[in-house]
């Protein structure tokens, strides 16, 4: 239900009281640490790709030797695809959530959205039930095509065009992912446009430390789902390599929902000497899928598996490649440079029937070329020791060819061309940030980013061209205070922006540039992070976010209009149950019976329109409550594992008018609350063979997360699905 204005003050007061109690309790825990978990690197060399994982519990003597910097390493992220450690916890105070490789294995997901939606602040709108195209919103921002979230693959943008067309039509196959970093707060200033809501960085699997290793994972399940991934990797001398092949297909749980995905991923690293290395990555992806479309309310109530679309077809092709150079100049200086290229083709036949005069085929080709660099220097200034300065710059060239034809079919490739546009963007950006250690505990981190953008549109049907330019400055500052070696209090303010898209800035029908200001975001955040013991950790954060200059349609024209407010709280806690018992009674049950833990997180949102005809209404796709509870995670020393988890999402609106009556066509009305449970079982026979069994939507909840005006109504989410698989490694 909607939070009343009278409760806003109570919300803030509650957060202050909870945080005060958390600080007090963590201080007590810090004096009695018996064991900790600290992050370690999988590779033996600093430059090698990092994996976030946890060491086994250590004894009291070892735990006391762990330093503050080791604790902070839990929050390390790979920045901009270059393999330099960037301690976001230290440099850019804000919320950083890491979905570890262990988390992914526990969930046994068929697509990455299954684990992504468990992150506090993340709301996912299901388009097809297969996780092929992401619709991700963070902290109440519109999830449509993830336009307000920057999605990265190994630090490089997944969106075809960061500046001109940030819509995401490609979701990274979960089979290729090692771990995921979700960055909110001031760290987004490193990445620039598209990061109003935050940054999601998918890190692919790295090479094995062995000279040669091959791994194969086979998965099958409901609705003829089948997935096969083969991964070959190794390290020999100065070379590290990896190559993977993936085939995934299925019928889907609805009619007209068949899909086939083929993907490949390669990695090659050459160590030039003790200070320099080169890394080359390539990713190839091809998808051929049907789109079942939306349903009316009556159709959904009768049979949510049916489809109104009989011939809708989406074909996507993607090729990306990048080369990264790293040079450790000396103990205090690091230099890195990169060049990358991304090609994406989206060929979409939008057809309600096999033959129709209103069918349309929209083909878009994107070519993106970029290069840049980054320089790090550690330095002392007056009494402040151990400071770090970072300077980076980026250059991007985007080109999009957009063709639209009406009356086209898959069999008879005829139709009337109604759109033919070439869209081009040149962009340059630079940023600088420094960490100033005023005291051993207090760190200030000011940051400044500047983006220069020039975009043009050429209308080939009208033989007309126009352009627009933007220069945007984005400042920010963060403060971090180490309450003790295991706990940090932080606060931050930063600004972000999203430039007008090609088709917003320049009319595709007239070729005339519109005078539109970039959409801006102002972010305030305060939080507390603590790991007082190896078996217990928790995070709390409160945020306030204003979204200004939103580009909206007013009459028949586009203009800068509404402003929105996003206030809320996020919290997460992890508790090792047997570790707690061992701590209280001085036992060693965890060594005998294994690891038993429970994890809980929540998001509380209060959003509204501040201007416009829907002033004071809640934002669509911004539920007040979102709760995830991993009720039990069990891992036995002999190899057996089990987990039971739940996701509960509060009722949310689907339109700005906050319509409470469900329309007959399914386009408007609330999205009812839902509660989905998942169960996973696994067994590791040895280092070479393991198997799993999973039930998604254990209690067969009937629900949906999306009312789509484009596809014509309610988009159902999957019913109960069963999957199983094996992994062989040698």
N, C-alpha and C positions, 0 to 999 in steps of 0.2 A: 504494500500500500504506500501511498504518498506520504513522505515526511512533511509534517507541518512546520511552518516557519518558526513557531514557538520552540520547536525542538532543536533548532540549529545550534542555539547557544548551549543546550544540554549536550549535544553531540561533541562539541569542542571541549566542554568541561569534563566530560567522561574520558575523552582521550588524554587530557592532561593528568587526570587522576590515575588512569591506568598506566601511563608512562612513568609517572612518579613512583608508583609501586613497583614497576618493572625494574627501574634503575636501582631502587633500594634492594630488591631481592637479588639482582645480579651481582651487586656488591658483596652480599653475604655469600652467594655461591662462589664468587671468585676467590674468596679466602679459603674455601674448602674443596678446591678442584681435586678430584681423584683421577680423572681421565678426560681426555679430549679427543676430538677428531679433527685432523688437519688435512688440508689439501696437499697432494703430492703430484708431481709430474709423471706421466707414464713414460716419456722419453728420457734418456740419460743426458741429453744436450739441451741447452736453453732454447735454441732456435727451433727445436722440433715442435710440432703441433701438440698442444696441451690437452689433457683430458682431466676433467674435474671428477675426482673420486675421493674416497675417504679411507684413511689408514685404519687398521684394526686398533682396538683400544689399547692404550699404553698404560704402564703402571705409573704410580704417583711420581716417582723420581724423574722419569722421562717427560711427563706432562709438565712438570715445573720448568723444564728447559725450553719449552716452546716459547717463541717470541711473538710479539705483537704482529710483526710482519707476516709470520706464518699463518696467523689467524686471518689476516686480511687477504691472504692468497685464496681463501674460499670464494672471493668475489672477483677473481681475475677473469677477464674476457679477452678474446682475440679481437682487436680493433682493425676495421677497414681491410681485413683480409691479409694483413701483414703479421708475421709471427713474432711480434714483439709483445711482451707482457704489458698490459695496461691495467694496473690495479684500480678499477673503477671505484671500489670501496674507499680508496684513499683519495683519489684525485677528483672525483665527481660525485659528491654525496647525493645519494638518491637510492631508489629501490632497484635492486638487481636480483632477479630470480633465475636460478640455474636448474634446468631439467637435466639431470645427470644421465649418463649411460645406464646406470643401475635403475633409475626411475623408468626409463624407456623399456628396459628388459622386464621389469615387474608388470607393466601394463600390457605387454605384448600387443601393441596397437597395430591396426591395419593401415592407419593413416596418422600423421603427426598431430592432427587436431584433437585426437583423443587425450593426449597428455597436455597439449597446449592450453586447453580450456580449463585445466586444473590450476593454472597460475592466477594468483590474486589480481583482480583488475581487468582480466581478459574475458571478453564476451564473444562467443563465436556464433555466427548465423549460418546455419546449414543450408547449402544451396542444392546439393545433389545426393547427400548421404554417403558419398564415397571419398570426401575430402580432397577432390581434385583441384578445386579452385577456392582459395581462401577468402573468407569474409570475416575479418578480425577487427574488433573494436576494443580499445583500451581506455579505461576510466571514463566511459560514457560517450566516446566519440563514435560516429556512424561506422558500422562495420562493412558497409557496402564496398566490395572489391578491395578492402583493406587500404583505402586511399589515404588514411591518416596514420598509418603504421608503416614504417620502413622495414621491409623484409630483406634480409641479407643471407647469402649463401657463402660461407667462409669469408664473410666481410664485404662481399660485393653485392650490389642490388639485384634482387630478383625481379622487381617491377621492370617492365620493358623500357620505361622512360621515367627517371626520377623527377625530372622537371616538367615535362610536357604532358605526360599521361601516366600517372602513378598507379593506375588500376592493376591489380595482380590477377593474372590468368593462369598462374602456374604455382603449384604447391610442391615443395621438395618431397620426394618419396621418403617415407620414414625409414625404409630399409637402408638408406645411404647415410643416415644421421647418427653421429656419435652422441652429441648433446646439444642443448638449446639454451641460449642466453636471451632473457627478456629484460630489456633495460628501460627503466623509466626514470624521470628526473633529469638532472643536469648533464648526464652523459650523452644525451641525444644531440647536444651541440656539436659533437664530433662529426655527426653524419649529415646535418643539413636538412634539406627539404624532404617532406614526407614523414617526418618524425614527430609530428604534433602530439600523437599519442604515445610514442615510444619506438623502440627498435627491437626487432626479433632477429637474432643471428643464429642460423642453423650451421653447426660445425659438422662437417662430414667425417667419416671414420679415417683415421690416420694409418700409416703403414706399420707392419709388425716389426719388432726388434730382431726377429729371427731372419736369417738369410732368405728363407722362403716359407710362406704359409698360405694355405688355401682354405677358404671357409665357404660353406654352402648352407643356405637357409631355405627350407621349403615350407610353405604355409598353404593350407586349404581350409575352406569353410562354407558357410551358408551361401546360397544363391550362386553356386558354381564359382566361388571366389578361389583364385589360385595366384600365388606369388612365388617366384623363384629368383634368388639373388646369389651370385657367385662373386667372391671377393678374393683376389690374389694380391699379396703384398710381401714386402721384405726390406731388409736393410743389409747392405754389403759394402764395407769400406766407407767411402765418401758418398755413396748413393743410397737413397731411399725411394721406394716405388710402391704404387698401389694401382690396381685396376679393378673395376666392378662392373658387372652386367646384371640388369634387372628386367624381368618380364612379369607384369601383373595384369590380371584380367578378371572379369566377372559379369554376371547378368544384372546385378543390382537388385534391391528388394522391391522395386516398382517396375511396371511395364515401361518399355522404351528407355532402358537405363543401362544398356550394355556398354562396356568400356574395355579398352586395351591400352596399356602403358608399356613402353619400352624405354629404358634409360641406361646410360653408361657414365662412368666417372673415372678419371685418371688423375694420378698425382705422381710427380717426379721431383726429387730434391737432390741437388748437387752441392756438396760442401766444397767450396773453392779452397779455403784454408781455415785456420782456427778462428778467423774473424769474419769471414764472408761466406754467403751461400746464395743459391738461386733455387726458387721453387716455381714449378709450372703445374697448373691445374687446368683441366678441361671437363666440362659437363655437357652431356647430350641428353635430350629428352624428347619423346614423341608420344602424343596422346591422341586417340581417336575414340570419341565417346558420344553417346546420345544424351539429350537433355529432356527429361519427362515433363517439365513445366509445372505450373501451379494448378490447384484444384479449387472449385467452389466449396462453400461450406457443406452443401448437401453431398457432394462427391466425397469429401473428406470423411464425413460421418458414415457414409455407406461403405466405402472401400478406399482407404488411403493409398493402396498400392497401384491404383489405376493411373492413367496418363491421358492428357488431352493432346499431347504432341506425338505425332506418328512418324515424323521425318526430320526432326530437329537434330542437327549434327554439329559437333565441335571438333576441330582438328587443330592441335597446337604443336609447333616444332620450336625447339630451343637449342641453341648452341652457345656456350660461353667458354672463354678461355682467358687466363691471366698469368702473368709472369711477375714474380716478386723478387727483388734483390735486397739483401740485408747486409749491413756492414757494421760490426762493432768496432768503432774507431779507436776507442780506448776504454778504460774502466768507467769513465763518466759520460761517454758519448755514444749514441747509436744513430745510424742513418738507414733509412729504407726508402725504396722506390718501387713503383709498380706500374704496369700497363695492363689494361683489360679490354676485351671486346665481347659484346653480347648481341646475338641475333635472336629475334623471336618473331614467329609468324602465327597469327591467329586467323583461322579461316572458319567462319561460323555461319552455317545455314540455319536461319531462324524461320521455321516452317511449322505451321499447325497441321498441315496435310502435305501429302506428296506432290500435289498440284494445287497451286493457288496463285492468284494474281497479286496477293499481298505478301507472299513469301519474299524474304530478302536475304542476300548473302553479303556479309561484311568481311572483307579481307584486309588485315592490317599487317604490314611488315615493319619491324623495328630494327634499326641498326644503331648500336650505342658503342662509342669508343671513348675510353677514359685513360688518364694517366695522372700520377701525382707522387708525392713524397712526404716524408715525415722525419723530423729531427728531434732527438731527445738529448737533453743535457742535465746532469746532476751537478748541483753547485751549492756553495755556502755563501750566505749574505749576512754580514754583520754577525749577530749572535745566532741567527737562524741557520741550522745545519741540516744537510740532507734534503735540500729543496730539489725540485725537478721542473724544468721548463720544456714544453713541447710545442713545436711549430709544425703545421702541416698545410699543404696546398693540394688542390684538385682541379683538373680540367676535364670537361665532358662535352662530347658532341653527340647529339641525338638526332635521328632522322626517322620519321614515320611516314609511310605511304598508306593512305586510307582510301579504300574503294568500296562503294556501296551500290548494289544492283537489286532492283525490285522485280519480282516475278520469276526468280531463278529457282531451279530445282537441281537435285543431285544428279539426275539422269539426263535432263535436257539443260545444258548450260547456256541458257538464254535468259535475257532479262534486260531491263532498261537501266542504264547507269545513271544514278541520281547524285552520286558523290564521287569526287576524285580530287583528293587533296594531298599535298606534300607539306609536311610540318617539320620544322628544323629548329633546334635549340643549341646555342653555344653557351656554356656556363663555366665560370671560374670561381673558385672559392679558396679562402685561406682562413686559418684559425690558429689561435695561440692560447695556451693555458699554462699556468704555473702553480705549483704547490708550495706554499710558504708555511714552514713549520715555526710558528711563533713561539711555541713551547714544545716540549716532548709530547704533550697530549693534544695541543690545539693546532689545527691546520686550516688555512684559508686557501681557497682555490678559485681565483677569478679566471674567466674565460671570455673570449670574444671571437665571433665568427662573422665573416663577410661573404656574401654571395652576389655575384654579378651575372645577370641572365639576359640573353637576347634571343628571342624566339620569333619565327616568321611562319606564315602560312601562305602557300601558293595554291589557289583554286584553279585547277586545270580546266574545269568546265567554263569558268568565267574569264579565264586568262587574266586573273587579278592577284596581286600579292600585297601583303602588308605585314607589319612587324610590331613588336612591343619590347621594351627593355625594363629591367628592374635592378635596383641595387639595394640589398637588404643587409642591415647590421643586426646581429643577434648577440646580446651580452648575457652573462650569467655569473653567478658566484655561489660557492658552496663553503660550508663550515663543518668541520668534523672534530668532535671532542672525544678522546679516548677516556671513558669513565674508568676503565680498568683494561688489562690486556685482552679480555674476551668480550668487551661491550663498548659500543660506540653510539653516541648521540650525534645526529647530523641535521642540518637544515640547508635549504638551497632555494635560490630563485634563478630562473632562466627564461629566456624567450625563444620561441620557435616560429617557423613560418612555413607556408605552403603557397607557392606561386600559382597564379591562374593557369589552368590547363590550356593546351593548344586551342581547343574548341571553345573555351571560355574567353580567352584573351583576344582571339581573332575569329570573327564569324565565318563558319564554313560555307554559308550560303552567299554572303556578299564579299568575303575576303577583306573586310574592314576591321581594323584593330579597335578593341573596346578599352576604355580607360578604367582599368580595374586594379585596385590595390591588392598586394598579397594578403592572404589570410594569415592572421597572427595568433599566437598562443602565448599566454603569460602563466607561468607555473610557479607555485609556492608549495614547498614540502618540508615537513619535519618528521623525523623518525628515530627509531632506536633499534639497534641490532645487537643480539647477545647470544653467545654460546657458553654459558657458565659451566657446562660439563659436557663430556663426550656423548652422554645419553640424552641431552636436553639442549634445545636451541629455540629461539623465538625472534620474530620481527614485528614491529608495529610502525605504522606510517599514517600520517594525515596529510591530505593534499587539497589544494584549491587551484583550479585551472579555469582561465577565461579564454574563450575562443572568439576572436573579433574579426570583423570584416568578412564574414562568411559570404561566399558568392551564391546568390539565389536568383531565381526567376521572378521578375516583377512585371506583370503583364506579359508582354512578348519579348522583353529584353532582360539581359543579365546585368546585375548590379551588386555592389557590396552592400550587404544588408545586416542580417541578424547577428547578435552576439549571444553566446551561451555561457552558462556557469556550471562547473563540475566540481562538487565538493564531496569528500568521502574519506573513508578510513579503510586500511588494509591491514590484515594481521595473519600471521602464520606461526605454527608451533610444531615441533617434532619431539616426541618423547619415546625413548627406549625403555620399554616396560621392565624387561629383565635387568637392564642396567640400573634402573631405579631401585629395584628390589635388592640387587647386589650392593648398591650404595648404602641403603638403609640398614640391612642386616649383615653386611660384611660377607656375603656369599659369592659364589662364582658360577651361578646358574647359567649365565649366557655362554660360558665356555663349553658347557655340557649340552644344553638344550637349544642353543642357537640364538639368533637375534629376533626379538619380538618388538615391534614398534607401532606407533600410531601417529598419524600426521593430520593436521587440521589447518585450514585457512579460510578466510572470509573476505568479502568485499562489501562495503556499505556505501551506496551512492545516493546523493541528493543533487539532481540536475534540473535545470530549467532554462527556457528561453528568456533572455533579458530584454529583448526588443522584438518588434514585429507583431503580426496579428495573433500569434500564439504565445504572447508574453505570459510568463509564469507557468506555462505548461511544462510537463516533464519531457525530456528528450526521448525520441523513440529508440528502442534497442538499448536501453540503459536501465536494467532492473535494479531496484533498490537493494536487494540482497542477492548474493551469490556465494554459496557455501560448498566447499569440497572437504570431504572427510575420508581419508584412507583409514578405515576402521581398524584393520589389522594387516600388518606386513610381517610375515614369518619366513625365516630362512634357517633351515636346519643344517648343522655342520656336515651331515651325510649327503646333502645335495637337494633335499626337498624344499620347495618354497610355495607360499600361498599368499594371496592378498584379496581383500574385499574392500571396495571403495564405492563412494556415493557422491554424486553431484546434484545439488539442489539449486534451482534458479527461480527467483521470484517472478511474479507476473510482470510483464513489461508491455509498453505500448508499441504499436507498429507504425504510427503516424504522428505528425506534429500536432494534430488537432486533439490527440488523446481520445479517440473514439472508443467508447465502451461497448457499443452495440456491434456485434459481428455482422458484417454485411453479407448478403446472400452470395455475392461473387467471390468472397474470401479475401478481398483486397484490403479491407480495413477492419479494425477491431483489436482488442487486446490479444496478446500471446499468453495463454495460461501458464501458470507455474508448472514445473515438472521436476521429477526426482528420478534419476537414472542410476542404477546399481550395476557394477561390473565385478566379475570374479575371474581370478587368474590362478592357475596351478602350474607348477613347473618342477622338473627334476633334472639335475645335472649328474649324469652317470659317471663321467670322468672329464678330463680336460679336452676330450675330443668329441663328445656327444652329449647333447641335452635336448629335452623335449618340453612342450608346453601345451596346455589346454585352456581356452578362455571362453567365457560367456559374456557377451556385451548386451546391455539392457536386460539384466538377469530376470527381472520381474515383468518384462514385456510391456513397459510403459508406452502408451500411445501419446505422442507429443509432437510438437513442431516448434521451430525457432524463427520462422521467417514467413512473412506475407509479402509476396513479390509482385509489384505492379507491372514490372516488365514481362514476367513470365505468366502472369494471370492468376494469382491467388495464393493459397496456402501451399507451402513446400513441406511435405511431411519429412520427419526424421526416421531413421531405421527402427524397426521392431527388434525383437530378440534375435541375435546372431551368435552362431557358434563357430569357433575357429580352433585349429590345432596345427602344430608344426614341429619340425625338428631342425637342429643346427649341427652340422658336422664340420669339424676343424682338424686339420692335420698339416 
